[in-house]
Amino acid sequence: MRSRCIWRRRDHSRNSLADRARRISTTQETSKRSSDMTDTKTLGFIGLGVMGEPICRNLVKKSGKRVVVFDLSAAPLHRLRADGAEVAGSVADVIKQSDVLFLCLPSAKHVRAVFEGDGILKHARAGQVVVDLGTSSVSQTRDFAGQLKAKGAAWADAPIARTRQAAQDGTLSVMVGAVPALYAAIEPLIRCFATDVTNCGEVGAGQVTKILNNMVLFETVNALAEAVAVAKHNGVDPKLLLDTLSKGSADSFALRNHGMKAIVPGVFPERAFSTEYALKDLSYALELAADAGIAIRGAELIGTVLQEAIDKGSKDNYFPVIAKHIDKA
């Protein structure tokens, strides 16, 4: 009996060593493939809107790679061609040529449109990487990642944060959801347009982090809008108010940017992060909370505020436009 137990322990040990060897080999191969991706020859980019165009321009100028681009609008394609990018004829054309494909699209709906049909899933190949820079549904992100993994390709969520000026300057913050080896492979490319790059965890974690960032931002901007409205009615200059708050515990990025540059001067342009997009991003936070059985009442309230602004005609305006409607509520 004793010898049989010893044999079993030894057999288990041999199996454990074999398993470890296989795991090490697999990890090394994954790392090797990911490392090779940093030497990729062609980058693809789909979505050249307010943020996508300057991000892509930074990739063209700084990555040293061939960059192939596509958008439904001709103007950014013309400008980026002048900067050195190559223009593709279709979504499928970009995918076929790309080793690493960047997406910078407005919503999960738009991402799905380029994933399905004559798109990413159909044309993806082993070793190819898709990097989604937009804010999108976490469940959809993980679903797409699983489908690409079955084809030997990879999906990384890397939603961007900060302003259009930051996109132009290459100083965005990017929150990445990817396994460590894949993160190490794509980080140098992301740093062409970002100064702060964080690996938040595996696929989907970047989206969770960005969605919650936006939720907090929207609630903060609403608080600033309310503070400015009350200040005005009590004889305190809004600019003085926010300047003073910036010297105390109420200071924030939102105060210095959305408050000082939009709410105080009353500037809410249309080609910026719109109220409609804000409500879309907030819906992802509400979805996450509902799935977790958590009531997030502040987020629910700002959802109502954003919807009211949309109903009053501010759907396409920069979302701090909610300040404009407070006195008219």
Protein Blocks (a to p, Z undefined) as FASTA:
>chain_A
ZZmmmmmmmmmmmmmmmmmmmmmmmmmmmmmmmmmmmmpfbdcdehjafklmmmmmmmmm
mnopacddddfbfklmmmmmmnopacdfbfklmmmmpmbdcdddfbfklmmmmmgmjlfk
lmgcehiacddfbdcdfklmmmmmmmmmmnopacdddddedjfklmmnopaccdddddfk
lmmmmmmmmmmmpcbdcdfbdehjlmmmmmmmmmmmmmmmmmmmmmmmmmmmnopafklm
mmmmmmmmkbcfklmmmmmmmmmnopacfbbcdfklmmmmmmmmmmmmmmnopacfklmm
mmmmmmmmmmnopmmgcfklmmmmmmmZZ
